[in-house]
Amino acid sequence: MGDFFTEHIWEPVKGFLPRLIIAAAIIFIGMLIQYLLLKWLHKGLANRIDKTMHAFIRSTVKIILWVVIVLMAASSLGLDTGSLLAVLASAGVAIGLALKDSLSNIASGMLIIASKNYKSGDYIELEGAAGSIDSVDLIYTTVNSTDNKRIIIPNSVLAGNIVTNYSHNELRRVDMNFSIGYSDDILKAKEIIRDVISGAPGALNEPAPLVEVVSHDASAIKLVTRIWCKKEDYWNIYFYMNQQVKLAFDREGVTIPFNQLDVNLHSPEQK
C-alpha cells in the first residue's frame, strides 16, 4: 500500500508541486501588480481625464491583466500556451456569436468614450430614459434620473439612437409661451414680460431676450418668450418666469384666457 501511494500519488504530486507553487506565485504577484497599477492609474488619471473615460480605462486594463496572468500561470504549469490561445480563440468565436449583443455594447462603449459626446454628469435624454450620466462601463451606461432612479442603458442603444445632451453647451435657451385675451393691450403685455425678464436671476442680456406675438389662437393671443442663460440657471428661470408673469399680469389687469365652450340648447318646439 505504501509503495502504491509513493509511486502513483506522491511522486507525481512531488514532481508537479514546484510548478504549482510557481503558478500560485505568478497569480499572487500578478494580482499585486494589478492592484498597484490600477491604484496608480486611479491617482494619475483621476484629475486629468473625464470620470467616464477613467472608469472605462480601468475596466479594460483589468481585463487585459487578468488574461496575461492566466496565460503566464498556465505556461508555468507546463501547458502549451499556443494551444491554449487557439482554444481561447475558438472559444472566443463561439462566445462572440452567443454574446454578440454584449460585444456590440462593448464596441459602442468604446465609440462613446472616443467621441466625447457625453461625459459624467451630463444630462441626456433619449427615447424612454432621461437623467444625468453616472458612468459608462464596458457594456452599460448608468444614468440617474431627476427623481433618483437608477437607469441602466445598453451602450448599443445609446450609440444607435438620437440622444439629446442638455449639458454639452454652456448656454441654453428658455422657451415659454404666455397667452393674453383679445381685449388686452399687446404692447403692454410684452412690456410686462420684458420687465419680469430683467429681474430674472441668471437671464442674459446677450443674446437679447425675445418677446413677440407667435399666434392667434381660438380664445387667446399667444406671446412667445425666449431667454438665454447658463445651463445651470435654466430651471430657476423657467419657474421664476411662470410665477412672476402670472403675478405681474394680475397686478396690471392683463387676463389669461382659458378655453370656453358655448352650449346652445334647442327645445323640440323651436324651429
N, C-alpha and C positions, 0 to 999 in steps of 0.2 A: 504493500500500500504506500509505504514511504517512497520507494523508488518510482512508483507511478506518479505520485504527486510532484516529485522533484523533476522528473523527465517531461511530463506532459503539461504541467501547470506552472511550476516555479521558474523553470529555465526560460520558457517563452516570455513570461512576465518580466523576469530579470533582464532579458535582452531588450525588451521594449520599454522598460521603465525609464532609462535615461532620455529617450526621445519624448516620452510622455511628460517628463519634468521640463524639458526644453520647450515643448509646445505650451505647457502651462505658464512658463516664464514669459514666453513671447506674448501670450494673451494678456498676462498681468501688466507687463511693460507697455504693451500696445495700448491697453486701456488707460494707463497712467499718462502716456504721451498724448492720447486723445483728449483726456481731461485737461491737461496743461495747455494743449494747443487751442482747444475751444475756449478756455478761460482767457488765453492771450488774445484770441480773436474778439472775444466779448469786450475786453478792455480797449483793444486797439481800434476797433471799428465802431464802438457804441456811439461815439460823438462825431464820427466822420461821415457816416452814411445813414440813410434812412433806416428806421427801425424794421420796416418790412424787408428790405434787402438784407439787413443784418441777420434776421432770423432765417431767411432763405439760404444764405451762405453757410450758416452754422449747420443747418439740416443736411445740406449737400456734402459738406466736409465730413460730417459724422458718418454718413453712409459710405463714402469712399474709404475712410479709415477702417471701418469695420470689414470691408471687402479685403483690404490689404492685410489686416491682422489675421483673418481666417485663412487666406492663401499662404501666409508665412507659417502659421501653425501647422497647416496641412503638409507643407513642404518638410518641416522638421520631423514630422511623423513618418516620412518616407513615402508619402503619397505622391503620385505623378501629378504635379500641378497643371501640366499641359492637358492631360486627360480631364483633370478637374475643371479646367477652364472650358474645355469642349463640352463637358456635361453641363456646366453652368450656362454656357451659351445656348445649348439646346433647350435647357430648362427655361432660360430667359425668353426664347422664342415662344415656347408653349405658354409660359406665364403671360408674355406680352399679348398673345392672342386672347387669353382669358381675361386679361386686365387692360384691354385696350382703352377703356374709358378712363381708368386711373392714369395710364400713361399719357393720354390726351390732356388730362388735368395737369400733370407734371409739366408737359411741354407748354401748356397755356400759362402756368405759373411762371415759367422762365420768361415767356414773352411779356407778361405783365410787369415783371421786375425790370426787364431790359427797356421797355417802352417808357417807364417813369410817368405814365399817365395817372397813376394813383400812388398814394403813399399813406402810411399810417396816420390816422386822424382825419383823413379826407371824408367828407360826407358825400355819399354816392347814392344814386337811385337807378334801379333797373326794374324790369317787369317782375312784380311780386315781392320786391325787397327794397328797403332803404335804410341807411344808417351810416355810422362812422366806422371806417376800416380799423380793425384792431390788429390784424396780422394777415400776411399772405404766406401760407406754407406750401409744401410741395404739391399737395392735392387740393386743398381747400383754402378759401379766403373767409376769414371770420369778421363779421360785421355786428356792431352793437346798435340796436335801434334806439330811437329817442325815448321809448318807454322801457328801456333797459332789457330788451330781449336780445338773446344771442342768436344770430343768423349765420348758418354755415352755407356758403355758396361754392359749388364746384368751380374750379378755375376755368374749365372749358365753357361753362355758362357765362362767366364774367367776360371771357375773351371773345365769345361768339355772339354777344348781344350788344345792343345800343345801351350805353351806360352814361348817365348824366353825372358829372363831377361838379358839385356845387362849391368846392373849396379850392379848385385849381387856380382860378384868377383872384387877384386881390380885391377887385371891386365887383359888386353886384348891383342890379337894378331892382328896386321895389316897384312892381306894377300893381296899381289899385284902381278900382272904378267907384265913383260916387254918383248917386242919382239925385236929381232935383226935379221939382214939379215944373210943368209947362208955364205956370203963372209966376215962377220965381225969376229973379234977375240973374242971368247967366254970368255977367261980368262981376257982380257982387259975390256970387258963389265961388268963382275962380279966385277972386282976391282973398276970400276967407281961407281957402285951401292953401294958397301961397303963404299966408301968414302962419298957418299951422306948420307948414314945412320949415319955415325959417326958425321955428322953435324946436324942431325935432332933433334930439341929440344924435349926432353922427351923420346927419344929412349933409351931403357935399354940395358946394356951390358950382363946382366944375367936375364933370359935365353938369350943365344947368338943369334944374328940375323942370318938368313939363306938366302943364295943366291945360287940357284942351277938351272941346266937345268931340266925342267919338261917335255918338249915335243918338237917334231919336227913337226911343222905344215906344211901346204901346201906351204906357202911362207915365213915362219919365224921360228926361234928358240925361244922358249918361256922360259924365266927365271922366276922362282917363287921366291918371296921375302917375308920373314916373319919376322916381327919386334914386339917385346914385349914392352908394355908401360903401364902406368897407364890409367885407363879407361877414365879419363878426357882429356888425351892427344891424344886419338885415331884419331879424325878427323883432328887435327892440323898436325899430322904426315902423314896421308893419303894425304892431299892436298899438303903438303910440298914435299913429295916424287914424286908425279905426276909431279909437276912443275920442281923440281931441277934435276931429272933424265933426263927429256927431254932436259933441257939446257946443262947438262953435256955431253950427247950423241952428241949434236950439236957441242960443242966445240971440242970434241975428234974425230969427224968424224964417229961416230957409227950410222948406219942407222936404222930407224924404219920402216920396210916394211909395205905395205898395200896390200890388196888383188888386184890381177891383173887378167884381163880376156883377153885371146888371142882369137881374132876372125879371122878365115881364110875364105876368100871369094873365091868361085869357080864359074867360068863362065860356062855356058852350053856347051861351045866348049871344055872345058878341060875334059880330060878322065883320 
